[in-house]
Amino acid sequence: MEDCLFCKIIAGEIPSAKVYEDDFVFAFKDISPIAPVHYLFVPKTHICCAKKITADNSVQVAKIFEAISKIAADEKIDSFRVINNCGEDAGQSVMHLHFHLLAGKQMGWGEQSLG
């Protein structure tokens, strides 16, 4: 999509601190991290959110989780959290499916535990 922030980052139109890229996935450092390690993993194909995952595009999600596992192993991250927000009320601010990889600190449960 031409007005999507993450599509522009994937295309190289907006700079990012890339941590991983393959044919399906682009991953980069979050510009407002809430943990010492805070990466965003996005499919290169535009999917607006988790509720739009289908049998036809679910391979994109599988590839994201494969990439998360690879980066965690490469960076020797033994404990981490993966978060997806779907919709504005859930905290999704960019309407392009993405997963946050958080690590590097003790995390509790609840909305105040990460800030």
Buried (B, 14 or more C-beta within 10 A) or exposed (E): EEEBBBBBBBEEEEEBEBBBEEEBBBBBEBEEEBBEBBBBBBBBBBBBBBEEBEEEBEEBBEBBEEBBEBBBEEBEBEEBEBBBBBEEEEEBEBBBBBBBBBBBEEBEEEEEEBE
